[in-house]
Amino acid sequence: MTSVFDLAPETPVVPVVVIEDAADAVPLARALVAGGLPLIEVTLRTPAALDAVRAVAAEVPGAVVGAGTVVSAAGVADAVGAGARFLVSPGWTERLLGAMRDSGLPFLPGVSTTSEVVALLEQGVADMKFFPAEAAGGVPYLKSLAGPLPRARFCPTGGVSLSSAPAYLSLPNVGCVGGTWMLPPDALAARDWARVEALAREAAPLRGPVSARPR
C-alpha cells in the first residue's frame, strides 16, 4: 500500500484545515496548492467537512486531499465516499484500524505513547501520526524512539510551528509534519487567500533528511 509519506514526498508539510463553510474549501485549497503545499488534511470536526473534502477532490486537481480526525468506522466510510485520498486519526482502536485498512487508502493512526507504537508495529503498521506532538514530548520524545523502534515513522501534529518544524523534519523517523500555522484564523475569517498562499510558500521549502528516513 502507498504510504501517506509518499503522496507528496517533496513537500513534507501537511496543512491541517478546519472548514466552517464548505464554500471556502476550494479557494483555500487552491491557495495552499499555489503556495506549494498540495497534501491537505481536512479535519472531520465540522458539519461542512465532508462537503469540503468532496469539493476539493472534484475541483482542485493539484490537491491531494485527505480526511483527519477520523474516529470511527462510519467516519472512514464517509471520508472514502467524499473522495479522500488518505486518512488520519488522533488515536486508534482495533475496529478503527481495521476500517482504515479495509478502505484501501493510506492512513496514519494516532499515537502518543511507546506502547501504542509497539502495538501498531505488531499489527504491521509502521506509519503513524504523533499527536499531540508538543504536549506528548515533542522532538526529544521522537528522537528517543528512533533507536529502539527504527521501523516506526511519524507525522507529528499538534503545536508544530514554522520555527519548530525543521527540528522535527531533521529526525530520521519523521516523514512529514502537520500544522495550522499557515492558516491563521484571522486570514481565514477574512478569506485572505493571498496571505494563506504566502504562508504556504514560506512553509513549502522545509525539508528533512529524505534519504535517512527508514522505509
Order of alpha helices (4+ residues) and beta strands (2+ residues): beta-alpha-beta-alpha-beta-alpha-beta-alpha-beta-beta-alpha-beta-alpha-beta-alpha-beta-alpha-alpha
